[in-house]
Amino acid sequence: MPYHLRTIRRNRKRAKISYYKMIQKLKRVWCEGSFGTMKIKQNLYMTYKSGIQKTHE
């Protein structure tokens, strides 16, 4: 069996565990909320550049 299929199956099993769901919920609350606040404060409603190399200019 290809490696990526085994990884996908492990991830799907893990996603059903209640501890994993709780961690994901906390991540959404803390990380995404903070990022949204930074976007508003720095007036970053749209990104006009694409690609990692261009964002470091």
Backbone as a printed PyTorch tensor [residue, N CA C, xyz], in Angstrom:
tensor([[[  0.8550,  -1.1800,   0.0000],
         [  0.0000,   0.0000,   0.0000],
         [  0.8990,   1.2410,   0.0000]],

        [[  0.5890,   2.2160,  -0.8400],
         [  1.3920,   3.4420,  -0.8860],
         [  1.3760,   4.1720,   0.4610]],

        [[  2.4780,   4.8200,   0.7430],
         [  2.6410,   5.4960,   2.0300],
         [  1.5580,   6.5420,   2.2790]],

        [[  1.2210,   7.3200,   1.2590],
         [  0.2570,   8.3990,   1.4740],
         [ -1.1280,   7.8720,   1.8520]],

        [[ -1.5040,   6.6950,   1.3830],
         [ -2.8040,   6.1350,   1.7510],
         [ -2.8260,   5.7440,   3.2250]],

        [[ -1.7130,   5.1910,   3.7050],
         [ -1.6350,   4.8540,   5.1310],
         [ -1.7300,   6.1150,   5.9820]],

        [[ -1.0970,   7.1700,   5.5410],
         [ -1.1240,   8.4310,   6.2870],
         [ -2.5250,   9.0180,   6.3100]],

        [[ -3.2070,   8.9640,   5.1990],
         [ -4.5830,   9.4690,   5.1290],
         [ -5.4740,   8.6970,   6.0870]],

        [[ -5.3370,   7.3740,   6.1170],
         [ -6.1570,   6.5530,   7.0280],
         [ -5.8750,   6.8780,   8.4850]],

        [[ -4.5900,   7.0610,   8.8310],
         [ -4.2480,   7.4180,  10.2120],
         [ -4.8360,   8.7680,  10.5810]],

        [[ -4.7700,   9.7330,   9.6750],
         [ -5.3210,  11.0600,   9.9480],
         [ -6.8310,  11.0160,  10.1260]],

        [[ -7.5060,  10.2170,   9.3350],
         [ -8.9690,  10.1040,   9.4720],
         [ -9.3440,   9.4680,  10.7980]],

        [[ -8.5890,   8.4570,  11.2420],
         [ -8.8510,   7.8500,  12.5510],
         [ -8.6400,   8.8630,  13.6580]],

        [[ -7.5460,   9.6060,  13.5630],
         [ -7.2140,  10.5820,  14.5940],
         [ -8.2530,  11.6910,  14.6610]],

        [[ -8.8190,  12.0590,  13.5440],
         [ -9.7870,  13.1580,  13.5020],
         [-11.0720,  12.8290,  14.2460]],

        [[-11.3160,  11.5570,  14.5160],
         [-12.5430,  11.1490,  15.2120],
         [-12.3820,  11.1130,  16.7260]],

        [[-11.1680,  11.3100,  17.2350],
         [-10.8980,  11.2710,  18.6710],
         [-11.3340,  12.5940,  19.2950]],

        [[-11.9950,  12.5200,  20.4420],
         [-12.5230,  13.7350,  21.0680],
         [-11.4160,  14.6930,  21.4970]],

        [[-10.2660,  14.1780,  21.9170],
         [ -9.1470,  15.0480,  22.3070],
         [ -8.6690,  15.8680,  21.1070]],

        [[ -8.5870,  15.2290,  19.9450],
         [ -8.1680,  15.9160,  18.7180],
         [ -9.1600,  17.0190,  18.3550]],

        [[-10.4390,  16.7220,  18.4930],
         [-11.4710,  17.7150,  18.1860],
         [-11.3720,  18.9150,  19.1240]],

        [[-11.0810,  18.6470,  20.4100],
         [-10.9460,  19.7280,  21.3700],
         [ -9.7340,  20.6070,  21.0170]],

        [[ -8.6160,  19.9900,  20.6400],
         [ -7.4160,  20.7390,  20.2660],
         [ -7.6910,  21.5980,  19.0340]],

        [[ -8.3940,  21.0480,  18.0570],
         [ -8.7110,  21.8090,  16.8490],
         [ -9.6120,  23.0010,  17.1600]],

        [[-10.5440,  22.8060,  18.0860],
         [-11.4270,  23.9090,  18.4720],
         [-10.6300,  25.0210,  19.1310]],

        [[ -9.7160,  24.6600,  20.0330],
         [ -8.8760,  25.6650,  20.6760],
         [ -7.9860,  26.3800,  19.6660]],

        [[ -7.4960,  25.6410,  18.6920],
         [ -6.6620,  26.2420,  17.6470],
         [ -7.4600,  27.2940,  16.8710]],

        [[ -8.6990,  26.9560,  16.5350],
         [ -9.5280,  27.9210,  15.8080],
         [ -9.7620,  29.1750,  16.6360]],

        [[-10.0120,  28.9930,  17.9230],
         [-10.2930,  30.1370,  18.7930],
         [ -9.0790,  31.0360,  18.9220]],

        [[ -7.9120,  30.4550,  19.2150],
         [ -6.7220,  31.2540,  19.4870],
         [ -6.0060,  31.7190,  18.2320]],

        [[ -5.7240,  30.8220,  17.3260],
         [ -4.9090,  31.1770,  16.1500],
         [ -5.6860,  32.0000,  15.1390]],

        [[ -6.8410,  31.5160,  14.7540],
         [ -7.5800,  32.1960,  13.6990],
         [ -8.1350,  33.5290,  14.1800]],

        [[ -8.5180,  33.6020,  15.4540],
         [ -8.9920,  34.8690,  16.0040],
         [ -7.8770,  35.9100,  16.0330]],

        [[ -6.6910,  35.4840,  16.4490],
         [ -5.5400,  36.3970,  16.4910],
         [ -5.1700,  36.8570,  15.0930]],

        [[ -5.1780,  35.9450,  14.1450],
         [ -4.8340,  36.3030,  12.7740],
         [ -5.8490,  37.2820,  12.2080]],

        [[ -7.1180,  37.0670,  12.4920],
         [ -8.1500,  37.9920,  12.0240],
         [ -7.9570,  39.3860,  12.5900]],

        [[ -7.5870,  39.4630,  13.8630],
         [ -7.3260,  40.7600,  14.4880],
         [ -6.1340,  41.4460,  13.8360]],

        [[ -5.0660,  40.7000,  13.5670],
         [ -3.8970,  41.2840,  12.9080],
         [ -4.2480,  41.8030,  11.5170]],

        [[ -5.0820,  41.0630,  10.7950],
         [ -5.4870,  41.5120,   9.4640],
         [ -6.2050,  42.8500,   9.5360]],

        [[ -7.0920,  42.9780,  10.4950],
         [ -7.8540,  44.2270,  10.6260],
         [ -6.9350,  45.3760,  11.0220]],

        [[ -6.0740,  45.1420,  12.0090],
         [ -5.1860,  46.2000,  12.5050],
         [ -4.1950,  46.6660,  11.4440]],

        [[ -3.7430,  45.7660,  10.5810],
         [ -2.7350,  46.1230,   9.5880],
         [ -3.3310,  46.3620,   8.2120]],

        [[ -4.6690,  46.4380,   8.1410],
         [ -5.3660,  46.7250,   6.8950],
         [ -4.9950,  45.7280,   5.7960]],

        [[ -5.0820,  44.4560,   6.1210],
         [ -4.7170,  43.3970,   5.1770],
         [ -5.9580,  42.6370,   4.7070]],

        [[ -6.9090,  43.3470,   4.1830],
         [ -8.1170,  42.6830,   3.7210],
         [ -7.8730,  41.8330,   2.4880]],

        [[ -6.9500,  42.2560,   1.6440],
         [ -6.6330,  41.4990,   0.4330],
         [ -5.1260,  41.3550,   0.3240]],

        [[ -4.7140,  40.2640,  -0.2370],
         [ -3.2990,  40.0620,  -0.5360],
         [ -3.1420,  40.1740,  -2.0350]],

        [[ -2.2850,  41.0720,  -2.4600],
         [ -2.1140,  41.3040,  -3.8860],
         [ -0.9630,  40.5110,  -4.4790]],

        [[ -0.1670,  39.8800,  -3.6330],
         [  0.9730,  39.1120,  -4.1130],
         [  0.6830,  37.6320,  -3.9060]],

        [[  1.2200,  36.8050,  -4.7780],
         [  1.0590,  35.3690,  -4.5960],
         [  2.4320,  34.7160,  -4.6520]],

        [[  2.6100,  33.7120,  -3.8430],
         [  3.8850,  33.0070,  -3.8030],
         [  4.7330,  33.4500,  -2.6220]],

        [[  5.4240,  32.5050,  -2.0340],
         [  6.2490,  32.7660,  -0.8610],
         [  7.3520,  33.7900,  -1.1680]],

        [[  7.9890,  33.6660,  -2.3230],
         [  9.1020,  34.5540,  -2.6390],
         [  8.6540,  36.0080,  -2.6880]],

        [[  7.4750,  36.2730,  -3.2110],
         [  7.0040,  37.6480,  -3.3670],
         [  6.5460,  38.2560,  -2.0400]],

        [[  6.1670,  37.4380,  -1.0900],
         [  5.6890,  37.9920,   0.1760],
         [  6.8300,  38.4730,   1.0590]],

        [[  8.0440,  38.0960,   0.7520],
         [  9.1950,  38.5190,   1.5740],
         [  9.8820,  39.7650,   1.0160]],

        [[  9.2860,  40.4220,   0.0560],
         [  9.9010,  41.6250,  -0.5260],
         [  9.8560,  42.7860,   0.4350]]])
